[in-house]
């Protein structure tokens, strides 16, 4: 066991794994996780979140949960996206430390102790860096550009924001709410709240089963999400500072334009040849439009401030169909009709409980 890990291993570790059509990978992944448990004596739980798979992944998860008492599953009614799957896993996790990894076997569970050791060094969030990726160039190059943009816009110096293998202290998710596709920006959102963010280089493996779930749309959506994150981290609690600032600047430009036109109108009263009539000058339209736009931007800023100040209780952005034995935290009880609606105490992993391949 690496030096510095033992202290943090005294508390439970929750491993959250979003799953979408990975039925072939799951038994292998579970075997690899169980091997790490046997070597490090981790006190942990594994939460698989089935994000609307249609290839039988849920049947595999249910079977793993029956075989291993420290394995639990959550099944969505349909595909809600990776951010929703992670959010559901974070809500259900009992651990003081939460680790995420993808179910496609490209993330190696052998790296888990290194993440925990980095947390022990004082970080609150540790992100993986796939230095030496086994992906085609048309995925690697756009990803490099995207990560460069994230570093430039946010100031958070991570090499690989898209890496699915990350480790967090649980208190991070008491202050961060995921929606849309903001899962790749959790370290950025955490840094904006003052949490300490670190990075370690990890091994990246070729995909063994299935195919990638991400296409070209991922990159332009990622850019739009980056703009959203910049707004949330910079002006999320003070939207008027951005909207009102732009509106005020635009309004003042319009006022200056009209003031200039007023001066030229007075001059033209004495000399009609000095300037063109106001109705023939485009600046009149531009100045009036700038004033109206500026006033509207400031009004939108006031409305955004009201929404921010009086926003209601957040609602979950997903719907759970069923869960295995115990996969809900106190305050996140299962639906009354769920066949597995029984609350049991959290159970820690014991290598003797076994898993496929152990």
N, C-alpha and C positions, 0 to 999 in steps of 0.2 A: 504494500500500500504506500503511495507517495507520501512524503513528509508533509505535514500540515493538513492532511485530509481527515485524520481521526477526529479532530475537534468538531468539525462540522457534521460528521457522520453520526453523532449522537442524536440528532434530530432526524425526522423522516424526510426522505427525498421522494418527491412525486415526479414521475416521468410522464409527460403528456405527449401523445402521438396522434396527430390527425391522420385519418385514413380515408382514401378515396380510390376504390378499385385496386387494392393491393393484396388480394387473397393469397397469392403465391409467396409473397415476401414475408407475411406475418409470422408463420411458424419459425422461419429462419431467424428473423429479428428477435423473437421471443427467446430462442435458444441462446443467442448472443448476449442478450441482456441477463439471462439467468447465469451465464458463465461469469459475467462481471460481478454479479451478486455473490457468487460462490467464492470469488477471489478476494473481494473487498469487504465482505460481511456487511453490506449496505442494509440499512433499515429503510425500506422504500415500498412504494406502490407504483403500478403501471396503469395508466388510464388511456385506453384506445378510444378515440372519438370517430365513429363512422359517419362521414359527411355525405350520406346519401349514396353509398356504393350500390352498384347493381350487379356485382360479379360474385356475390356470396361472401364478401369480406366479413359481414356481420356474423355469419355462421361460424367462421373461423375464430372471431373474437369471443363469441359465446363459448366455444369449445375450450379456448385457452383459459377463460375465466373459471370454467368448471374444473379444470385441471390444476389451476394455481390460485390459491386464495388471495394472493396479493395482486392479481390482475383483474381489472374492472373495465367495463365497456359502456359507452354512451352512443346511442344511435339516433341520428336525425331523421326526420320524416322525408327530407329531400336534401339536395345539395345546397348549402348555405354559404360555402366558401371557407377558406382556411382560417381566416380571422375569427369567424363564428365558432369553428371547431376548437380552436385554441382557447377562446373565451370560455366555452363550456367546460373544457378540461381544467382551466384555472379555477373556475367556480367550484368544481367538484373536488379539487386537490386538497388533501389534508396536510401535505408536507410544508415544512418551513423553508425548504428549498425546492424550486420547480425547474425541471430540465425538459427541454423540448427537442425532438428530433423527428425527421421524416421517416415514413414507413417504407420507403423504396430501397432500403439497404445501402444507399450512398453515404449515409452518416454511420460511422463506426461506433458502437457502444463502448468499445475499449477506451475511448477518449473521456468517458464520464469522470473518472477520478481526477483527471487534469483540470476539468471545469471546476470541480469542487475545491481543488487546491487553489485555484485562482480566486474563488470566492473567499476562501480563508485568508488570502493575502489582503483583503479589504475591499474588493469590488462588490457592487450590488448586482451588476449585470455583466455577464461574460458572453461575448459573441464569438462564434467560430469563424475562422477564415480558411476557406478552401483554397489554399495556395498550391496550385497544381491540379486543376479541375479535369475530370474525365467527361467533358461535355463537348459537343461540336462548336466550332468557331463562331457560328451564327448565334450562339447563346452566350459564349464567353465574352466576345467583344462588346455587344450592347450592355452586358452586365457590368463590364469595366467602366464604360462611359456613365452608366447610371450611378454606380458607386462614387465615381468622381464628382458627379453633380450633387449627390447627397452630402459629401464632405464639404463641398464648396458652399452650398446653401445653408446647411445646418451647423457647420463647425464641429460636428462629431466625427472624429477621425477613425472610422472603421473601414477596413478594406472590402468587406463582404456583407452588406446589409441583407442580402437574399439568403444567406445560409440559414437552414432550418434548425441547426443544432445550436442552442443557446441555453444559458443557465441563469436563473434569477433567484434573488431572495423573495419570499412570498409577499413581503410588504409592498413590493413594486406594484403588484396588481390590486392593491387597495386604493391606489391613486390613479391608475391608468385604465381606461375603458377602450376596448377594441371594437371596431365596426368597419364595414367596407372591406378594404384590403390593406389595412394599416399594420398588419402583423409584422411586416418586414421593418417597420419603423419603431418597434418597441424600444430599442436602445436609445433612439433619438428622443422619443417621448419621455423616457426615464431620465435622460440627461437633463432635459428641460425642467424636470422637477427636483433636480439636485442630486440624483443618484449617481454613484460612481460606476462608470462603464469601462470595461476592459475587453481585451481580444486575445485569443490564442490561435495558433496555426493548427489545423486538424487535418487528418487524412481524409481524402475524398475518393470514394470507390466508384467504379463503373456501375451503371444500372444493370441488374441481372434479369429482372422480369418487367413485363409491361412496357409502357412508354411514358414520356413526360406529360404532365397535365397542363403545362404552360406553353403558350404560343406567342406570336408576335404581339397580341393585344396586351400581354403582361407589361411591355415596356412603356407604351404610351399611357396605360393606366397607372403605372408606377410613377411616371412624371407628374400626372395630375394629382396623385396621392402625395407626392413630395411637396407640391404647392399647398395642399391642404395641411400637411404637417407643419410647414413653415408658418402658416397662418395660425394654427392651433398653438404652437409653441411660442410664437412671438406675440400674438394678439388675441389668443383664445379667450382671455379674461378681460380684455380691453379692446374690443373690435373698433370702437370709435377712434382709437389712436391711428388706425390704418385708414378706415373708410372716411372718417372725419378729416384726417390729415390730407388725403387726396382731394376730398370735396372742398375743403377750405382753400387749398392752393388753386384749384380750378376756379372757384368762385372769385377769388381775388384777381386772377388773370382776366376774368370777364369784366370785373369792376374797373380795372386799369384800362382795358380796351374801350369801355364806354366813356371813361373819363377823358381819354385822349380824343375820342370822337366828339365829345362835348366841347373841348377846347377848339378843335378845328371848325366846329359849327359856329362858335362865337367869332373866330377869325373870318369865316366866310361871310358873316353879316356885313363886314366892312369891305371885303374884297372877294367877290364871287368866283374869281378865277384862281384863287389860292388853293382850293381843294375841291374835289368832286362832291356833289350832293350826297347826303347820308344814305339815301335809298339806293345809290349806285356803288356803295362801298361794301365789299364782302366782310370787312372787319365787324360791321354792325351785327351781322348774323352770327359770326363766330363768337363775339363777345356775349351776346344774349344767350347763345347755346351753352357757353362755358358757365355762365351764372346759374342757369337752370340745372345743368348737370351737377355743379358743385353743391347746390342746395339739395338736390336729390340724394347725393352721396352722403351728406351730413345727416339727412333724415333717415336713410337706411342705417347709418351708424348708430343713431339713437335707438332705433327699433332693435338692432342687434344687442345693444347694451341692455335693453329691457328684457329680451329673451334670455340673455346670459344671467341676469340678476334673478329672474323669476322662473327659470326652467324647472320643469317637473321632474319626477323620479324617472331615471333611465329605465328602459325596458330592454329585455334580452332580444337580440336580433336573430334568434334561432328558435326552433321548436323540437323538443325531444320526444321521440316515439317510445323508446323503452331503454332500460339500462340493465346491466347485470348486477347481481346481488346488492352491492353497496357502492354507489358512485355519486352520492350527493352529500354536500356539506350541510350542517345545521343552518337553517334559513333558506336552503335551496332544495326543499323536499320534492319528492317525485309526484307526478300527477296522480290523482286518486285512482284512475283506471289502470295504472301501470301494473302489470303482473308481478313486477319485482319491487313493489312499494314497501320495502322493509328496511328500516334503518338499523345497521349493525355497527358495532365499534370498529374503528379503523384497525386493520390488521397489518402487521409489518411482514416484510419478506423474510423467509427463512429458506436457505438453499435446500433444506431437506424437503421442502414442499414440492420441489421438482417443477420441470417445464419440459416441453418437447425438446429432445436432444440432450437433456442433462441426465 
